[in-house]
């Protein structure tokens, strides 16, 4: 039988009848290597920014025989690199700590089987399957079940059905600060009755609206402006649309109250007039109910001047008045109406020549 190193620690197994007189030396070496299998080592495995294969030495000291290996690098890694541990027939447990530079993960493999990634700055307990070319690397803690009395960092672990109370804790699920992500409406109890006072304070005395994101924000509308709507019983916009403006053509029927200075710039309400005209010397207006007024300032050069109305009366003249323009009183019987028709009137005057002011009312 020849000397072999086929055991999982790669120790020397002396063949029958071999190494006469030197067994002590080989045995002492094996004992040292067994102790090495329980040790902690640091190894600058990655001397370049590339994948690496390391093989545990046969019968000689080797850092990857150790129980815990802190893997470092002589350069900064720019991507995830692979660490292959051989030989692929070696079955053992090993802790691998990724202490490489560059912040990259490392992938630990043995054969063509499964691999395990170790994040930068983290360590994992790995089991090397040792089954040859197809050997896999197994995450030693992947299926570990912790007992009911176990603790993590001195604290009992929390499960989905735990009734643990959180006090003064910060939730930062997405690294934005004090946030819990993926909380939906259905996750909040219908009886939660969350007080609005727990929300962030908003600008006081403002109306609230929803913005383009559907979030509640303050508007520019003041609370006092909202109060003006108190008591409204119909569509506000329709009421505004129906309001009377200077250009409105609204009809008022059986309305009470006073109308002050409401004109069409001609001195009267046009909606009640069917015909009208005025100038500096004469004018007329005929109302929708048929009432008509004519007026004028006329010049005469006769003691019996006549006046033709600017608009004939359809039916009759009910009242007519004439006044002479003069600076002294007139004589008796020199100022009266001589005749009246629907088209004009004749009267006497106390001034010749001179001006008269006249007005006729009829229908």
TORNU-244761 format. One record per residue (C-alpha): residue in one letter; x, y, z. Coordinates in nm, 3 decimals. Example, Ala and Ser with C-alpha at 12.3 -4.5 7.8 and 13.67 -1.06 7.14 Angstrom:
! residues 2
+------+---------+---------+---------+
| resn |       x |       y |       z |
+------+---------+---------+---------+
|    A |   1.230 |  -0.450 |   0.780 |
|    S |   1.367 |  -0.106 |   0.714 |
+------+---------+---------+---------+
***
This chain:
! residues 363
+------+---------+---------+---------+
| resn |       x |       y |       z |
+------+---------+---------+---------+
|    X |   0.000 |   0.000 |   0.000 |
|    X |   0.141 |   0.338 |  -0.103 |
|    X |   0.118 |   0.668 |   0.084 |
|    X |  -0.201 |   0.867 |  -0.009 |
|    X |  -0.373 |   1.199 |   0.081 |
|    X |  -0.731 |   1.116 |  -0.013 |
|    X |  -0.888 |   1.205 |   0.322 |
|    X |  -1.087 |   1.528 |   0.362 |
|    X |  -0.807 |   1.707 |   0.550 |
|    X |  -0.544 |   1.603 |   0.297 |
|    X |  -0.335 |   1.436 |   0.568 |
|    X |  -0.061 |   1.184 |   0.488 |
|    X |  -0.178 |   0.823 |   0.519 |
|    X |   0.145 |   0.615 |   0.531 |
|    X |   0.139 |   0.294 |   0.339 |
|    X |   0.206 |  -0.040 |   0.505 |
|    X |   0.578 |  -0.093 |   0.569 |
|    X |   0.670 |   0.258 |   0.462 |
|    X |   0.864 |   0.532 |   0.644 |
|    X |   1.028 |   0.302 |   0.893 |
|    X |   1.189 |   0.514 |   1.162 |
|    X |   1.016 |   0.838 |   1.048 |
|    X |   0.659 |   0.774 |   1.158 |
|    X |   0.698 |   1.019 |   1.441 |
|    X |   0.779 |   1.304 |   1.205 |
|    X |   0.484 |   1.230 |   0.975 |
|    X |   0.251 |   1.181 |   1.270 |
|    X |   0.354 |   1.512 |   1.425 |
|    X |   0.293 |   1.684 |   1.089 |
|    X |  -0.053 |   1.529 |   1.067 |
|    X |  -0.136 |   1.641 |   1.419 |
|    X |  -0.034 |   1.996 |   1.329 |
|    X |  -0.252 |   1.987 |   1.017 |
|    X |  -0.546 |   1.858 |   1.220 |
|    X |  -0.506 |   2.154 |   1.452 |
|    X |  -0.485 |   2.381 |   1.147 |
|    X |  -0.829 |   2.252 |   1.041 |
|    X |  -0.976 |   2.428 |   1.346 |
|    X |  -0.788 |   2.756 |   1.296 |
|    X |  -0.855 |   3.111 |   1.170 |
|    X |  -0.659 |   3.232 |   0.868 |
|    X |  -0.632 |   3.542 |   0.654 |
|    X |  -0.547 |   3.493 |   0.289 |
|    X |  -0.493 |   3.753 |   0.014 |
|    X |  -0.642 |   3.512 |  -0.236 |
|    X |  -0.723 |   3.764 |  -0.510 |
|    X |  -0.392 |   3.906 |  -0.627 |
|    X |  -0.559 |   4.037 |  -0.943 |
|    X |  -0.910 |   4.144 |  -1.054 |
|    X |  -0.994 |   3.794 |  -1.181 |
|    X |  -1.136 |   3.456 |  -1.078 |
|    X |  -0.911 |   3.236 |  -0.858 |
|    X |  -0.872 |   2.862 |  -0.793 |
|    X |  -0.698 |   2.742 |  -0.477 |
|    X |  -0.627 |   2.380 |  -0.385 |
|    X |  -0.569 |   2.251 |  -0.031 |
|    X |  -0.213 |   2.116 |  -0.019 |
|    X |  -0.149 |   1.744 |   0.044 |
|    X |   0.023 |   1.683 |   0.379 |
|    X |   0.142 |   2.041 |   0.414 |
|    X |   0.013 |   2.355 |   0.579 |
|    X |  -0.252 |   2.541 |   0.377 |
|    X |  -0.472 |   2.831 |   0.484 |
|    X |  -0.781 |   2.685 |   0.315 |
|    X |  -0.758 |   2.383 |   0.545 |
|    X |  -0.856 |   2.623 |   0.825 |
|    X |  -1.209 |   2.638 |   0.968 |
|    X |  -1.237 |   3.016 |   0.905 |
|    X |  -1.069 |   3.200 |   0.619 |
|    X |  -1.079 |   3.578 |   0.585 |
|    X |  -1.044 |   3.632 |   0.210 |
|    X |  -0.874 |   3.958 |   0.109 |
|    X |  -0.747 |   4.099 |  -0.221 |
|    X |  -0.436 |   4.276 |  -0.336 |
|    X |  -0.640 |   4.483 |  -0.580 |
|    X |  -0.987 |   4.638 |  -0.590 |
|    X |  -1.236 |   4.401 |  -0.753 |
|    X |  -1.463 |   4.557 |  -1.017 |
|    X |  -1.717 |   4.274 |  -1.044 |
|    X |  -1.828 |   3.957 |  -0.869 |
|    X |  -1.534 |   3.713 |  -0.884 |
|    X |  -1.533 |   3.335 |  -0.837 |
|    X |  -1.326 |   3.150 |  -0.572 |
|    X |  -1.293 |   2.778 |  -0.655 |
|    X |  -1.173 |   2.559 |  -0.366 |
|    X |  -1.016 |   2.227 |  -0.456 |
|    X |  -0.973 |   1.947 |  -0.471 |
|    X |  -1.335 |   1.874 |  -0.562 |
|    X |  -1.318 |   1.549 |  -0.366 |
|    X |  -1.255 |   1.727 |  -0.033 |
|    X |  -1.565 |   1.742 |   0.186 |
|    X |  -1.540 |   1.990 |   0.471 |
|    X |  -1.701 |   2.280 |   0.655 |
|    X |  -1.544 |   2.624 |   0.616 |
|    X |  -1.634 |   2.980 |   0.707 |
|    X |  -1.554 |   3.226 |   0.426 |
|    X |  -1.543 |   3.598 |   0.505 |
|    X |  -1.543 |   3.837 |   0.207 |
|    X |  -1.298 |   4.111 |   0.306 |
|    X |  -1.193 |   4.200 |  -0.050 |
|    X |  -1.158 |   4.558 |  -0.171 |
|    X |  -1.402 |   4.715 |  -0.418 |
|    X |  -1.732 |   4.626 |  -0.247 |
|    X |  -1.797 |   4.323 |  -0.472 |
|    X |  -1.944 |   3.986 |  -0.375 |
|    X |  -1.745 |   3.665 |  -0.431 |
|    X |  -1.890 |   3.337 |  -0.556 |
|    X |  -1.758 |   3.021 |  -0.388 |
|    X |  -1.765 |   2.700 |  -0.590 |
|    X |  -1.607 |   2.352 |  -0.586 |
|    X |  -1.727 |   2.162 |  -0.890 |
|    X |  -2.001 |   2.214 |  -1.148 |
|    X |  -2.271 |   2.205 |  -0.881 |
|    X |  -2.439 |   2.484 |  -0.690 |
|    X |  -2.243 |   2.788 |  -0.576 |
|    X |  -2.290 |   3.036 |  -0.291 |
|    X |  -2.242 |   3.413 |  -0.305 |
|    X |  -2.082 |   3.588 |  -0.007 |
|    X |  -2.160 |   3.960 |   0.008 |
|    X |  -1.877 |   4.203 |   0.067 |
|    X |  -1.813 |   4.253 |   0.436 |
|    X |  -2.008 |   3.938 |   0.529 |
|    X |  -1.918 |   3.580 |   0.620 |
|    X |  -2.096 |   3.249 |   0.557 |
|    X |  -2.063 |   2.894 |   0.684 |
|    X |  -2.015 |   2.682 |   0.373 |
|    X |  -2.018 |   2.306 |   0.327 |
|    X |  -1.799 |   2.170 |   0.046 |
|    X |  -1.978 |   1.867 |  -0.092 |
|    X |  -1.659 |   1.692 |  -0.214 |
|    X |  -1.836 |   1.463 |  -0.464 |
|    X |  -1.597 |   1.516 |  -0.750 |
|    X |  -1.650 |   1.707 |  -1.073 |
|    X |  -2.015 |   1.784 |  -0.994 |
|    X |  -1.948 |   1.891 |  -0.635 |
|    X |  -2.159 |   2.174 |  -0.498 |
|    X |  -2.116 |   2.435 |  -0.226 |
|    X |  -2.396 |   2.446 |   0.033 |
|    X |  -2.499 |   2.738 |   0.255 |
|    X |  -2.457 |   2.576 |   0.597 |
|    X |  -2.711 |   2.800 |   0.769 |
|    X |  -2.975 |   2.807 |   0.496 |
|    X |  -3.198 |   2.549 |   0.662 |
|    X |  -3.101 |   2.602 |   1.025 |
|    X |  -3.398 |   2.607 |   1.263 |
|    X |  -3.340 |   2.816 |   1.573 |
|    X |  -3.481 |   2.695 |   1.903 |
|    X |  -3.740 |   2.886 |   2.102 |
|    X |  -3.475 |   3.011 |   2.347 |
|    X |  -3.227 |   3.129 |   2.084 |
|    X |  -3.130 |   3.495 |   2.059 |
|    X |  -2.972 |   3.717 |   1.795 |
|    X |  -2.745 |   3.987 |   1.928 |
|    X |  -2.889 |   3.923 |   2.271 |
|    X |  -3.247 |   3.966 |   2.146 |
|    X |  -3.510 |   3.706 |   2.069 |
|    X |  -3.588 |   3.682 |   1.697 |
|    X |  -3.924 |   3.812 |   1.568 |
|    X |  -4.152 |   3.597 |   1.354 |
|    X |  -4.460 |   3.675 |   1.147 |
|    X |  -4.690 |   3.569 |   1.430 |
|    X |  -4.497 |   3.752 |   1.703 |
|    X |  -4.680 |   3.992 |   1.934 |
|    X |  -4.366 |   4.197 |   1.995 |
|    X |  -4.413 |   4.564 |   2.086 |
|    X |  -4.178 |   4.808 |   1.910 |
|    X |  -4.075 |   5.107 |   2.119 |
|    X |  -3.882 |   5.405 |   1.978 |
|    X |  -3.786 |   5.213 |   1.666 |
|    X |  -3.708 |   5.357 |   1.324 |
|    X |  -3.839 |   5.176 |   1.018 |
|    X |  -3.633 |   5.250 |   0.710 |
|    X |  -3.727 |   4.986 |   0.456 |
|    X |  -3.609 |   5.178 |   0.149 |
|    X |  -3.326 |   5.389 |   0.297 |
|    X |  -3.522 |   5.714 |   0.274 |
|    X |  -3.552 |   5.766 |   0.649 |
|    X |  -3.839 |   5.670 |   0.881 |
|    X |  -4.043 |   5.489 |   0.617 |
|    X |  -4.232 |   5.164 |   0.583 |
|    X |  -4.281 |   5.048 |   0.225 |
|    X |  -4.552 |   4.829 |   0.075 |
|    X |  -4.819 |   4.929 |   0.330 |
|    X |  -5.158 |   4.921 |   0.159 |
|    X |  -5.501 |   5.044 |   0.262 |
|    X |  -5.606 |   4.686 |   0.342 |
|    X |  -5.319 |   4.660 |   0.592 |
|    X |  -5.470 |   4.933 |   0.812 |
|    X |  -5.751 |   4.832 |   1.045 |
|    X |  -6.090 |   4.984 |   0.968 |
|    X |  -6.115 |   5.074 |   1.337 |
|    X |  -5.770 |   5.236 |   1.351 |
|    X |  -5.931 |   5.583 |   1.373 |
|    X |  -5.602 |   5.759 |   1.303 |
|    X |  -5.633 |   6.120 |   1.419 |
|    X |  -5.557 |   6.382 |   1.154 |
|    X |  -5.355 |   6.562 |   1.420 |
|    X |  -5.096 |   6.285 |   1.382 |
|    X |  -5.028 |   6.407 |   1.027 |
|    X |  -4.781 |   6.677 |   0.936 |
|    X |  -4.918 |   7.025 |   1.016 |
|    X |  -5.049 |   7.217 |   0.714 |
|    X |  -5.093 |   7.591 |   0.655 |
|    X |  -5.378 |   7.706 |   0.877 |
|    X |  -5.715 |   7.838 |   0.753 |
|    X |  -5.679 |   7.703 |   0.399 |
|    X |  -5.901 |   7.479 |   0.187 |
|    X |  -5.760 |   7.132 |   0.116 |
|    X |  -5.739 |   6.986 |  -0.235 |
|    X |  -5.576 |   6.682 |  -0.397 |
|    X |  -5.275 |   6.743 |  -0.620 |
|    X |  -5.171 |   6.566 |  -0.942 |
|    X |  -5.044 |   6.273 |  -0.734 |
|    X |  -5.370 |   6.240 |  -0.545 |
|    X |  -5.211 |   6.371 |  -0.226 |
|    X |  -5.387 |   6.619 |   0.004 |
|    X |  -5.231 |   6.967 |  -0.011 |
|    X |  -5.336 |   7.318 |   0.092 |
|    X |  -5.480 |   7.553 |  -0.170 |
|    X |  -5.476 |   7.932 |  -0.197 |
|    X |  -5.845 |   7.948 |  -0.097 |
|    X |  -5.889 |   8.088 |   0.253 |
|    X |  -6.128 |   7.946 |   0.509 |
|    X |  -6.315 |   8.280 |   0.515 |
|    X |  -6.375 |   8.248 |   0.141 |
|    X |  -6.518 |   7.899 |   0.193 |
|    X |  -6.751 |   8.039 |   0.461 |
|    X |  -6.908 |   8.265 |   0.197 |
|    X |  -7.058 |   7.949 |   0.044 |
|    X |  -7.242 |   7.863 |   0.364 |
|    X |  -7.613 |   7.843 |   0.295 |
|    X |  -7.583 |   7.788 |  -0.080 |
|    X |  -7.857 |   7.550 |  -0.194 |
|    X |  -7.796 |   7.533 |  -0.570 |
|    X |  -7.517 |   7.531 |  -0.826 |
|    X |  -7.290 |   7.829 |  -0.749 |
|    X |  -7.149 |   7.850 |  -1.101 |
|    X |  -7.498 |   7.857 |  -1.251 |
|    X |  -7.592 |   8.138 |  -1.018 |
|    X |  -7.286 |   8.331 |  -1.133 |
|    X |  -7.367 |   8.260 |  -1.497 |
|    X |  -7.720 |   8.393 |  -1.445 |
|    X |  -7.610 |   8.715 |  -1.274 |
|    X |  -7.704 |   9.049 |  -1.435 |
|    X |  -7.418 |   9.245 |  -1.594 |
|    X |  -7.404 |   9.576 |  -1.782 |
|    X |  -7.443 |   9.379 |  -2.106 |
|    X |  -7.723 |   9.151 |  -1.981 |
|    X |  -8.056 |   9.135 |  -2.160 |
|    X |  -8.244 |   8.987 |  -1.866 |
|    X |  -8.617 |   9.049 |  -1.830 |
|    X |  -8.747 |   9.147 |  -1.487 |
|    X |  -9.110 |   9.057 |  -1.419 |
|    X |  -9.302 |   9.170 |  -1.113 |
|    X |  -8.991 |   9.269 |  -0.925 |
|    X |  -8.989 |   9.510 |  -0.633 |
|    X |  -8.724 |   9.744 |  -0.501 |
|    X |  -8.543 |  10.045 |  -0.638 |
|    X |  -8.332 |  10.077 |  -0.951 |
|    X |  -8.065 |  10.346 |  -0.927 |
|    X |  -7.871 |  10.478 |  -1.229 |
|    X |  -7.952 |  10.173 |  -1.439 |
|    X |  -7.955 |  10.306 |  -1.793 |
|    X |  -7.839 |  10.238 |  -2.145 |
|    X |  -7.629 |  10.558 |  -2.145 |
|    X |  -7.930 |  10.741 |  -2.290 |
|    X |  -8.112 |  10.814 |  -1.966 |
|    X |  -8.376 |  10.535 |  -1.970 |
|    X |  -8.418 |  10.159 |  -1.952 |
|    X |  -8.423 |  10.037 |  -2.309 |
|    X |  -8.603 |   9.712 |  -2.232 |
|    X |  -8.920 |   9.921 |  -2.168 |
|    X |  -8.887 |  10.140 |  -2.477 |
|    X |  -8.992 |  10.029 |  -2.825 |
|    X |  -8.871 |  10.349 |  -2.997 |
|    X |  -8.660 |  10.643 |  -2.888 |
|    X |  -8.433 |  10.921 |  -3.013 |
|    X |  -8.274 |  11.231 |  -2.871 |
|    X |  -8.046 |  11.516 |  -2.971 |
|    X |  -7.943 |  11.851 |  -2.825 |
|    X |  -8.267 |  12.019 |  -2.946 |
|    X |  -8.539 |  11.748 |  -2.953 |
|    X |  -8.624 |  11.389 |  -2.878 |
|    X |  -8.889 |  11.128 |  -2.814 |
|    X |  -8.953 |  10.796 |  -2.646 |
|    X |  -9.230 |  10.544 |  -2.695 |
|    X |  -9.264 |  10.281 |  -2.422 |
|    X |  -9.361 |   9.920 |  -2.475 |
|    X |  -9.706 |   9.988 |  -2.324 |
|    X |  -9.774 |  10.256 |  -2.588 |
|    X |  -9.707 |  10.565 |  -2.379 |
|    X |  -9.511 |  10.829 |  -2.572 |
|    X |  -9.334 |  11.156 |  -2.490 |
|    X |  -9.193 |  11.419 |  -2.730 |
|    X |  -8.991 |  11.726 |  -2.638 |
|    X |  -8.801 |  12.007 |  -2.813 |
|    X |  -8.648 |  12.354 |  -2.797 |
|    X |  -8.779 |  12.538 |  -3.105 |
|    X |  -8.709 |  12.876 |  -3.263 |
|    X |  -8.993 |  13.089 |  -3.403 |
|    X |  -9.030 |  13.412 |  -3.595 |
|    X |  -9.410 |  13.435 |  -3.562 |
|    X |  -9.660 |  13.518 |  -3.290 |
|    X |  -9.835 |  13.182 |  -3.360 |
|    X |  -9.555 |  12.933 |  -3.408 |
|    X |  -9.621 |  12.563 |  -3.483 |
|    X |  -9.439 |  12.245 |  -3.371 |
|    X |  -9.429 |  11.917 |  -3.557 |
|    X |  -9.360 |  11.629 |  -3.318 |
|    X |  -9.041 |  11.433 |  -3.390 |
|    X |  -9.258 |  11.119 |  -3.370 |
|    X |  -9.632 |  11.126 |  -3.440 |
|    X |  -9.865 |  10.993 |  -3.172 |
|    X | -10.063 |  10.687 |  -3.288 |
|    X | -10.381 |  10.780 |  -3.100 |
|    X | -10.393 |  11.108 |  -2.912 |
|    X | -10.197 |  11.375 |  -2.726 |
|    X | -10.311 |  11.387 |  -2.365 |
|    X | -10.099 |  11.671 |  -2.234 |
|    X |  -9.890 |  11.946 |  -2.391 |
|    X |  -9.686 |  12.222 |  -2.227 |
|    X |  -9.500 |  12.524 |  -2.371 |
|    X |  -9.274 |  12.777 |  -2.209 |
|    X |  -9.122 |  13.089 |  -2.370 |
|    X |  -8.761 |  13.173 |  -2.307 |
|    X |  -8.754 |  13.538 |  -2.192 |
|    X |  -8.603 |  13.761 |  -1.925 |
|    X |  -8.922 |  13.945 |  -1.827 |
|    X |  -9.285 |  13.851 |  -1.765 |
|    X |  -9.524 |  13.821 |  -2.058 |
|    X |  -9.850 |  14.004 |  -2.116 |
|    X | -10.191 |  13.848 |  -2.040 |
|    X | -10.329 |  13.618 |  -2.310 |
|    X | -10.013 |  13.599 |  -2.504 |
|    X |  -9.907 |  13.245 |  -2.413 |
|    X | -10.160 |  12.966 |  -2.483 |
|    X | -10.210 |  12.653 |  -2.696 |
|    X | -10.403 |  12.727 |  -3.013 |
|    X | -10.453 |  12.376 |  -3.157 |
|    X | -10.332 |  12.016 |  -3.090 |
|    X | -10.323 |  11.710 |  -3.319 |
|    X | -10.140 |  11.374 |  -3.323 |
|    X |  -9.870 |  11.519 |  -3.551 |
|    X |  -9.814 |  11.867 |  -3.415 |
|    X |  -9.940 |  12.171 |  -3.226 |
|    X |  -9.994 |  12.552 |  -3.279 |
|    X |  -9.973 |  12.801 |  -2.996 |
|    X |  -9.920 |  13.172 |  -2.931 |
|    X |  -9.600 |  13.318 |  -2.795 |
|    X |  -9.482 |  13.622 |  -2.606 |
|    X |  -9.148 |  13.641 |  -2.790 |
|    X |  -9.108 |  13.706 |  -3.160 |
|    X |  -8.857 |  13.607 |  -3.261 |
|    X |  -8.744 |  13.372 |  -2.981 |
|    X |  -8.723 |  13.020 |  -2.836 |
|    X |  -8.983 |  12.796 |  -2.675 |
|    X |  -8.946 |  12.474 |  -2.479 |
|    X |  -9.225 |  12.225 |  -2.540 |
|    X |  -9.324 |  11.873 |  -2.428 |
|    X |  -9.615 |  11.654 |  -2.533 |
|    X |  -9.741 |  11.332 |  -2.369 |
|    X |  -9.982 |  11.084 |  -2.529 |
|    X | -10.021 |  10.735 |  -2.664 |
+------+---------+---------+---------+
***
